[in-house]
Amino acid sequence: MNKNGAIGAADLVWDSHAGFAFVQAGDLDELSRWRQSGIDFVSVNVGYDVEPWSRAVEALSGYRHWLRAHPDRFVLAGTVDDVIAAKGSGRLAVAFDIEGADALNGDLGMVDFYYRLGVRQMLLVYNRNNLVGGGCHDGDQGLTPFGRAVIAEMNRVGMIVDASHCSHRTSLDMMECSTAPVVFSHSNARALHDHERNIRDDQIKACAAQGGVIGVNGVGLFLGTSGDPVELLLAHIDHMCQLVGPQHVGLGLDSILACQPDDLLSEEALRERAAAYWPPRQYPAAPMNFAPPEIMTDIAAGLDRRGYAATDIRAILGGNFARIANHVWRPVIH
């Protein structure tokens, strides 16, 4: 960080989750905005429980091919060294994540399959209960035996275990079960805004106690009902830092790259799935207001204004998630 709180050339900036509905590989062209905003790494969603499991495979195929065709701007990162090298060459490092273990199609071997294709992080449940555990908008069930087996396999291959979108009980079970630190890649504090997608203080403390990191997101519906988005986001960061210290807080903006109509589902099916995964009681008709990647510079300046030490700002902006990745990610063994 420099004296006015701006992101410096030496700062490693890490966005632990960007989500959007895959339509075509060319959607990734918008990732140039991340690099222009001073971000060095972003994890891009390739699928979630709302979609058929095969959609993740289709997205991975398209995205990997597209990234290989643009080596002047992007690097498909498998290690933290790849991220550092990409930053040094002025390129954006990209890896993938999956939101919900339905993408496994009930097959434990798919964990290793996805890891080899660049998926470095997977949250186990997306809003609604599935084969591995409970979702935040469903019955608060815990991990199933299959869910425990999935976590063991994720630990084995080096995939980060992510508790965002999971139910309270399932998230706590995950942290007891995993031998590697568990993260919340993009979750805000329920103590500040009472939404089912946000997490309670005991979840934040359990995550930190296990060595994990919580990534605060920039989704207006989860930040609060009114106020400046940057200040609301900073308030969630403050709350978590006061609870567990800045070494356990990061950023997962959940910026939307492309909100295009789903070309796989009819309008009737889309309404049915929306009601299931995004219950109207929690998701009013008003827009959710997703923060753009450009907000990262405002967050850095805001942390500086609030008196955070430069070392803590660097940790929140990226150092903490880079530490987790360096600890968890493993070389692909053939």
Disulfide bonds with the S-S distance in Angstrom:
none
